[in-house]
Amino acid sequence: MNTTNFGWTWRGDWQSMRLWVGAVGFFAALLSARSAIIAFDQGVAGSGMNFFYRTYTEAGMKFDIARLPQNSTSSGLYQIGSLITGSVPHNGTPHMEFRGEFMYPMILTLSLTNGLTFGLNSVDLADMYAPSPAPITIQFIGLKTSGMTVTNSFTTAKSATAFQHYNFNAAFSSDLLSVQIPSQVWSMDNLVFTPVPEPGVAVFGGLAILGGLLRRRWRR
């Protein structure tokens, strides 16, 4: 069957065309990987609070404190339940507080547990205290596979009592190996990121489509 349209000719049948369309769709889906959201709601009751001295993991993303003062009893990650209000920012859902100590700033590192690259899309940020006594700047430093670093900083509003939503710039959209946050005292919720698909998934899907095309050609 030959089909001519807009100056080009298709030599084959519609089954082969469907396979080619499937191949294009499959690889387009790989390029537009589905985003994931970290809501910090694992294992915390409405009025509860969990303390993580060094690490927290959710949705394949690991939060690791790279530096803590020795024998610290208060630095770390605090998961705050949705019903805790008062002197903390509140948006009706659980969130995470990141607390360093004076003269001992902690460095938080984000990376995927499978070691693959990712992109950051958006995040909700706030001061640890509500209302916030002063604006605070929260800095994100991304490490790319090329060894280059990219930076994105967000400044919260004074007197804010709730989280504010921020979007990362284009430099953070992909190819990140890790992200460091050297800020000392702040809160985070709803971190949206895009993981790179597992290499095995891409290879298996590509081979399956290629096999279908070759099998179709062999039968002809």
C-alpha positions, 0 to 999 in steps of 0.5 A: 500500500502506497500513500502520498501526502504532503510530498512524501510516500508511505510504503507499507501497511497500516499495522506497520504505521501503528507500530511506528506511531507507537514507537514515537509515542513511547519515546515521547513519554520517556522525554516527558516523565511523570512528576512526583510530589513529596508531601511529607505525610508518611507516618505522622498523625494529625497532631503528631510530630516525628523527629529524624536526626539525619535522613528522611526518604519519600517517593524515592527522594532522600533528604540527608543532613550532611553536617550536624554539630556533635551531640546535637539534640535539636538539629535535624528534620521535624515532621509536623502534623496537619493539626499543629498550628499556632507558632508554625506555618500552616496549610492544612497538611503535614510539612517538614521543618529543617532546624540547624543550630546557631554557629552550626549551620546544617547542609541538607542534600537531596538525591534519588535513592536509585542514583539517577538524575532528576529535575525540580519543578516547584516547592512550598516554603516558609519560615519555621516560625509563624508569623515570620519575624523577618524575610528569610532566603532559602538557597538551592544549589544543584549539581549537574552531571557535567559537574556544573552547579546551578543556583536558585534562591527564594525569599519568604515574606515577613509576617507570613503565617502560611507557605508560599509557592515557588517555581524553580528556574529552567536550570533545575528542570533536569540533569540534577545529580543532587541538590544542597540547601545550606539554609539554617532554619526553614520549612518545606512542603509539596516538593514537586520533582521529575525523575528520569525513567529507569534505564531498563524500562527504556531499553525494554520498551525500545527493544519490544517496539523494534522487535515488532517492526522487524517481525512485521518486515520479516513476514513481508 
